[in-house]
Every structure is written in structure tokens, then in C-alpha cells.
Amino acid sequence: MPHDNTTTDRPTFVTHLECSLTGERYPADQIHGLSRSGRPLLVRYDLAALRAAVTPDDLRTRPADFWRYREFLPVRKTANIVSLGEVMTPLMPLPRSSKGTGEVLVKDESRLPTGSFKARGLCLAVSMAKELGLKRLALPTNGNAGAAMAAYAVRAGMEAFVFCPDDTPTVNVREIAAQGAHVWMVNGLINDCGKIVAGGKEPMGWFDCSTLKEPYRIEGKKTMGLELAEQFGWRLPDVIFYPTGGGTGLIGMWKAFQELQEIGWISGPLPRMVAVQATGCAPIVKAFDAGAEFAELWPNAHTVAAGIRVPVAVGDFLMLRALRESNGFAIAVDDASILQARDEVSHHDGLLMSPEGAATYAAYQHSLRDGRIQPDDTVVLFNCASGLKYELPPMERRLDCTRPIDYAQLAAT
């Protein structure tokens, strides 16, 4: 639904920004990157005033998009909202794949603009960039974040500069270029691309939109938690499995749950948060198992799930904090399990998950077997992107229409 593009102020309750490590306060409505300690900034709200201004019943008459939660978001002027039609994504059951267990639901983020959950964070980041007067943005990406930033930036009339590892899925790189961004492939990993972005800030005058290096992608990803709470009738599932690279969504959801709890909108326990990584790139799993506060750089990172191939994350301690506060855990699954999970869900339930999304189903299966998840738990898995954005197995069976067709053989192949 189109938004009212007037210049009227929107109801927002932002009070300040806060260093996630030290608690140091920063003024709102100014351009910020990381805090002085080099850590992510978190947006803080006057939650008492928010609670007095809006109730869950007020949401019932609003459009089914994530701007229905406008009081929980930082954009002050409606004219600065940069929208591509962000929908409230569905919860899809897996009745055949999960037969014999508790309720297993997939939050299918592939329905969002540019086909992935990166639209949430970049929609807010670009909207706030517009509000703050920025004109040129840059980003390192494994694919989907770059596509989202390119689309929202061109919608806002901004320049976008995007840097991808050489082995980023081709469809992602072409999508970024097709959306009008300046895009390059780089002979390195996403952290190497990040160094290029950081090095270009002064000579190019761009703003660094890297994961957690600006404050507002978290607020966009927070809407996943707000939607889940509303979809569950202001209670929450027992467990959430989240594909974890930079971890913005895991951090954002945990922030949403804490805010909702503080204003009294949700009842019952908060969900156990599970960070899902690949065995070829599992820095958060290693740090969690070691009881560490920060994660070490993962060497020689590799996995078919490109979106979670993040060797080092500036928000590592925030992810680990959320896992421990929620009594959750971190788990790594191998590439064979990821691809098998993708095939199982698509063959049984008709949902073609991205490799990152399929990793959550593989992790759920592993966790059932090792007892960390109980069969009667209500579980939400996040499918973060459309499976159509990734290379699929070849299909080479052919028929010769000039020869007789052996129909009995068709069902056997």
C-alpha cells in the first residue's frame, strides 16, 4: 500500500543512541557509524510514552506491512520513508517434513522486496539515510544485502556502491547491477570487501552501510520479532532457529522482544534463540561453546550458504549475549546436510528454501536428535531468501517428441 508522502512528522519515540558495549549515549537525528569504542550503536526509545500512545488493538486497522509498527521505528517524517511494498511475511507450516514432532513453522522472508529479509534492514537504513541527508552509500555483501541496498537506494535517488566476493551467486551480482548500483567482484571474502568500503569513506565520500556499522539495519530487522509476536497472538514460540552471519536479525529480534516485554505487550517466556552457522564458517558456534564473549576470525571460510559465510562480525558479543540470555545455543551444520534439508522441504512441502534457510531445518533436525530441542516444542525457522536466487541442481532428462513415449517409465524416473 502506498504511504502518505507528506512532510508531517510521524509518531516516533526515539530518545538517543547508545553504545552496545559501554552504554555511552549519542544524540539522535545525527549521522553516526560505530561508537567511539568501535561497537554498534543501538536506538533507544521512550517506551513509557510509546506504551501510552499505542496498543496492540491499534494495529488491527493498519496495512499488513512492517510500517504498521511505526512507533517502534526511528523515521520521523513520512516523506522520508523509502518503500518498495514491504509485506508482513507468512508463517508456513511444514506438515509433511515435520510429521511426528511439534509445530514447525517457516517464517518465509522470500516474499519481501528483492526476495530476501535484507529488505527489512536496508529499507530502514536507506530511509534514515534520506532523513539525514546522505546521498552516496556503500556496502560489502555476499549478495542479498547488496541487492536490497541497490533497490532502495535507487528508489531514494541515491548512489550505491557494492562490493561482492568473487564467488557470490551470479544471479545476485547481476541483480545488483540491474538495480543501478556500481558493483564490483573482489578476490576475497566479505570482510575483505568491508576493508574496501572502509578505505573509501574519505576519498569517495560514501556512508558505510555495512552490517551493524550503522544503527538502523537492526531496527529494520527488529520488525521480524514484532511480526512474530503479533502472529502468535502476543505470545512467542518456544524456539527460533536463525541463519547467522552478521547476526543483525538475531540481535534485532531479541531487542524487539525486550522492548515488547518492557511495555507489557507480550506474555509468557521469551523464545530460546538458536544461531545456525555452517561447519565451514562457524565463529559464533566456536565462541559460544568456549564460553567466550567475543568471536575470533574464522580462517578459510567456505560454505554453499553464502549469506552466512561471515568470518568475523562486529556484533559478535551481542549475538552471544542474546543466545545466553535466552537459554539458547549455537549450532553448525555441514553443506551436505544443508542441501539435503533444502531438497527434503521442497520435495515434501513445496517450499524452496535458500541454502541459509535450509540450514535452519538441518539444525532443527540435528537438535532434535541430540536432545537440545524437544519433539513438542513450537519452533520457527527463518527462510531468509528465495531459493530461486541460488544455483539449483541440474535437470537433464529429455523426451524426443518424434518417437513413441513410454508413459509407464515417466513415473519411474
Buried (B, 14 or more C-beta within 10 A) or exposed (E): EEBEEEEEEBEBBBBBBBBBBEEBBBEBEEEBBBBEEEBBBBBBBBBEEBBEEBEEEEBEEEEEBBBBBBBBBBBBBBBBBBBBEBBBBBBBBBEEBBEEBBBBBBBBBBBBBBBBBBBBBBBBBBBBBBBBEBBBBBBBBBBBBBBBBBBBBBBBEBBBBBBBBEEBBEBBBEBBBEBBBBBBBBEBBBBBBBEBBBEBEEEEEBBBBBBBBBBBBBBBBBBBBBBBBBBBEBEBBBBBBBBBBBBBBBBBBBBBBBBBBBBEBBEEEBBBBBBBBBBBBBBBBBBBEEEBEEBEEBEEBBBBBBBBBBBBBBBBBBBBBBBBEBEBBBBBBBBEBBBBBBBBBBEBBEBBBBBBBBBBBBBBBBBBEEEBBEEEBBBBBBBBBBBEBBEEEEEEEEEEEEEEEEEEEEEEE
